[in-house]
């Protein structure tokens, strides 16, 4: 069999030497397994039966939700007609690499599965576009602001848990300074600046942090002022994650109180991209946004 994927491309080009997080690597390998299965004309039920597993296990494998076992990989590749020894060897090596713990594993006691998926996607994204109506984006929050937001949702949680949740949020911000930082374009409603979180001192420090972040070459920050009237973001905050890795579809992330919704259908993603483009055109320019935040800091 050819060493190319079912669509004719190289399925693992560059991944062996990359720094792709294990979670994202599992997603990429799972996506490749799905393409092999579909090319072989097999249903998830048939694939599951062949490896003594359920349809739901095949779904979890193909969506990168579980670790990849060598025996399952070997059996599925054989079932799908992937007999090339080099391709099998590379797949198994990457599967072992994908089972390595990510940095956020040590926070597993406080990290729900639905948000663990987001952290993996965020870490792998080439572009992050967001709209915020309630709080400053998590990647831009100061420690004190993050702590105040965390306490709003977990008033009775032990101090140790609160501090671990704050540490997790701050650790995510490492991607702002890494060599391969994503392009981040964030729009926020003016309400975010007027909502007092943690008190005046916390807000002034947060405003200063926003000004610093806005100066980064890979960050674009905009505010939609009240004076511009109603806007297309009436449904609330959302994030669009876009990827360079072949096999990972762009994703819209919608967070809820006890879970999250991930949309990866092309029509859904394009709709949210149209909305965020409209919001960006209605917002102040980046330079005007910085001056607007400076003025808000003086008035608090």
Number of C-alpha atoms within 10 A of each C-alpha: 9 10 16 14 17 18 10 9 11 13 20 19 11 10 14 13 7 9 10 18 20 22 25 24 24 26 24 25 26 25 20 22 23 21 18 21 22 14 14 14 10 14 14 19 15 17 20 18 13 14 16 11 15 15 16 12 17 25 17 14 23 23 19 22 16 17 17 21 13 14 10 17 19 17 13 20 18 13 18 19 13 20 15 14 11 10 20 17 12 15 22 19 13 19 21 16 17 23 17 13 12 13 13 14 12 11 14 10 9 13 16 12 12 14 13 16 18 18 18 20 23 21 19 25 24 17 19 20 20 22 24 20 20 16 19 25 19 14 17 22 23 22 17 18 24 27 20 19 18 18 17 11 10 12 11 9 11 9 11 9 14 20 15 15 19 22 15 17 21 17 13 17 15 12 15 18 11 9 7 11 17 22 17 22 20 22 28 25 23 21 16 16 23 13 13 15 21 16 13 13 15 17 22 18 17 24 24 16 14 21 18 12 18 22 14 13 9 15 17 19 24 27 27 23 18 12 7 10 8 11 14 14 18 8 7 12 20 18 23 25 25 22 18 12 18 14 16 20 18 22 24 25 20 15 17 9 6 7 11 15 12 16 17 17 12 11 10 14 20 15 12 21 17 13 16 23 15 14 21 21 12 19 23 20 16 18 13 13 22 22 14 18 21 16 12 16 19 9 9 13
